[in-house]
Amino acid sequence: MPIETFTAQVESIKNLTHDVRQLDLRLIEPRTITFKPGQFISFEMPDPQTGRLLTRAYSIASQPSRSGIITLLFNQVSGGPGSGFLFHLKAGEKTHFKGPAGHFYLRDDPERALLFVASGTGIAPIRSMLMANAESHNPRPATLFWGLRSQQDLYDQEELAELTKRTPTLTAVTTLSRPDPGWSGESGRVLRLIEERIASVKNLAVYLCGNSAMIADATSLLQKKGLCPIYREKYYDDTSTSDN
Ligand SMILES: Cc1cc2nc3c(=O)[nH]c(=O)nc-3n(C[C@H](O)[C@H](O)[C@H](O)COP(=O)(O)OP(=O)(O)OC[C@H]3O[C@@H](n4cnc5c(N)ncnc54)[C@H](O)[C@@H]3O)c2cc1C
């Protein structure tokens, strides 16, 4: 699929939490996009300090069958030019992006069950993959481990419950690394879920997306359990160990 330049219009904006937003973009020219579930698009914006043009990538969070409107999911990064640019887009406003791109996409290896591990907005490309899998004729067995921080950071839980109902082969678990008192769901990092619930990786294909520490820690944990393909999309580098 060649990389194209698109003009799009903001169809709708939804605040999912105090710092996570969903944006639906209606494509104007070209009117549709062909992509693989998991791929990303890129925006250009000026650096507020120098005026120099910067590029930032955002995963397409919707499924390829929805080719005329795409969904993005992103969080606010204080003073960040990319997230600031997206947070400033208004309903009806036009914007431009390039895409699709990237090698983090759902492989066609139906003999393998799927394990998805996301931290924070790392859920975006995995949402696209989960939806594509749910729409396929023969949905593959899939497990999602999603790490967020606390109750105020939760979103898309009803959507996931609905998806799980529609796709009996899907198990979705959200875990909070720093839950406030009263949380009765899973707590701890996603690594704990991998440690405790994945006995063997032999027949798995694994997709990891989020911060660098989670990806590094999850990769070494999975590799201790055996050999399997591990596909990874790193959103950003963090110096401390992962919180999710
Ligand atoms: C292939 C790819 C796909 C991506 N898709 C998405 C997506 O779908 N949704 C999304 O929210 N982000 C996504 N990102 C991250 C995104 O491209 C930007 O890096 C992010 O929005 C921050 O950019 P910024 O210009 O606002 O801040 P910057 O000035 O670039 O970042 C400042 C600092 O903030 C930290 N940081 C960066 N991103 C985050 C974050 N998400 N959460 C917390 N701290 C962060 C880093 O330490 C960074 O050094 C993706 C990145 C890649 C490489």
The ligand as a MOL file (V3000), in Angstrom:
LIG
                    3D

  0  0  0     0  0            999 V3000
M  V30 BEGIN CTAB
M  V30 COUNTS 53 58 0 0 0
M  V30 BEGIN ATOM
M  V30 1 C 4.1630 4.2160 15.3610 0
M  V30 2 C 3.6440 5.1020 16.4840 0
M  V30 3 C 2.2580 5.1840 16.6950 0
M  V30 4 C 1.7820 5.9840 17.7190 0
M  V30 5 N 0.4420 6.0170 17.9630 0
M  V30 6 C -0.0440 6.7140 19.0030 0
M  V30 7 C -1.4420 6.6910 19.3240 0
M  V30 8 O -2.2470 6.0550 18.6360 0
M  V30 9 N -1.8490 7.4050 20.4010 0
M  V30 10 C -0.9680 8.1220 21.1900 0
M  V30 11 O -1.4000 8.7350 22.1710 0
M  V30 12 N 0.3490 8.1700 20.9060 0
M  V30 13 C 0.8240 7.5030 19.8410 0
M  V30 14 N 2.1630 7.5450 19.5430 0
M  V30 15 C 3.0090 8.5320 20.2670 0
M  V30 16 C 2.9190 9.8510 19.4990 0
M  V30 17 O 3.5150 9.7200 18.2190 0
M  V30 18 C 3.6600 10.9970 20.1920 0
M  V30 19 O 4.9470 10.5880 20.5440 0
M  V30 20 C 2.9330 11.4520 21.4500 0
M  V30 21 O 1.6310 11.9620 21.1260 0
M  V30 22 C 3.7420 12.5750 22.1420 0
M  V30 23 O 4.0790 13.5480 21.1780 0
M  V30 24 P 4.1560 15.0550 21.5770 0
M  V30 25 O 4.7140 15.8100 20.4020 0
M  V30 26 O 2.8450 15.5410 22.1300 0
M  V30 27 O 5.1740 15.0840 22.7930 0
M  V30 28 P 6.7750 14.9710 22.7270 0
M  V30 29 O 7.3510 16.3250 22.9170 0
M  V30 30 O 7.1980 14.2270 21.5130 0
M  V30 31 O 7.0200 14.0530 23.9790 0
M  V30 32 C 7.5210 14.5310 25.1720 0
M  V30 33 C 7.8020 13.3580 26.0990 0
M  V30 34 O 6.5740 12.8170 26.5650 0
M  V30 35 C 6.6780 11.4260 26.7220 0
M  V30 36 N 5.5970 10.7870 25.9600 0
M  V30 37 C 5.4870 10.6460 24.6300 0
M  V30 38 N 4.3430 10.0420 24.2970 0
M  V30 39 C 3.7100 9.7990 25.4610 0
M  V30 40 C 2.4920 9.2000 25.7760 0
M  V30 41 N 1.6710 8.6950 24.8280 0
M  V30 42 N 2.1470 9.1180 27.0960 0
M  V30 43 C 2.9550 9.6160 28.0540 0
M  V30 44 N 4.1440 10.2040 27.7960 0
M  V30 45 C 4.5100 10.2850 26.5240 0
M  V30 46 C 8.0230 10.9830 26.2370 0
M  V30 47 O 8.8530 10.7460 27.3460 0
M  V30 48 C 8.5140 12.1550 25.4430 0
M  V30 49 O 9.8790 12.2600 25.4740 0
M  V30 50 C 2.6710 6.7470 18.5330 0
M  V30 51 C 4.0530 6.6580 18.2980 0
M  V30 52 C 4.5300 5.8400 17.2910 0
M  V30 53 C 6.0280 5.7790 17.0690 0
M  V30 END ATOM
M  V30 BEGIN BOND
M  V30 1 1 1 2
M  V30 2 1 2 3
M  V30 3 2 2 52
M  V30 4 2 3 4
M  V30 5 1 4 5
M  V30 6 1 4 50
M  V30 7 2 5 6
M  V30 8 1 6 7
M  V30 9 1 6 13
M  V30 10 2 7 8
M  V30 11 1 7 9
M  V30 12 1 9 10
M  V30 13 2 10 11
M  V30 14 1 10 12
M  V30 15 2 12 13
M  V30 16 1 13 14
M  V30 17 1 14 15
M  V30 18 1 14 50
M  V30 19 1 15 16
M  V30 20 1 16 17
M  V30 21 1 16 18
M  V30 22 1 18 19
M  V30 23 1 18 20
M  V30 24 1 20 21
M  V30 25 1 20 22
M  V30 26 1 22 23
M  V30 27 1 23 24
M  V30 28 2 24 25
M  V30 29 1 24 26
M  V30 30 1 24 27
M  V30 31 1 27 28
M  V30 32 2 28 29
M  V30 33 1 28 30
M  V30 34 1 28 31
M  V30 35 1 31 32
M  V30 36 1 32 33
M  V30 37 1 33 34
M  V30 38 1 33 48
M  V30 39 1 34 35
M  V30 40 1 35 36
M  V30 41 1 35 46
M  V30 42 1 36 37
M  V30 43 1 36 45
M  V30 44 2 37 38
M  V30 45 1 38 39
M  V30 46 1 39 40
M  V30 47 2 39 45
M  V30 48 1 40 41
M  V30 49 2 40 42
M  V30 50 1 42 43
M  V30 51 2 43 44
M  V30 52 1 44 45
M  V30 53 1 46 47
M  V30 54 1 46 48
M  V30 55 1 48 49
M  V30 56 2 50 51
M  V30 57 1 51 52
M  V30 58 1 52 53
M  V30 END BOND
M  V30 END CTAB
M  END
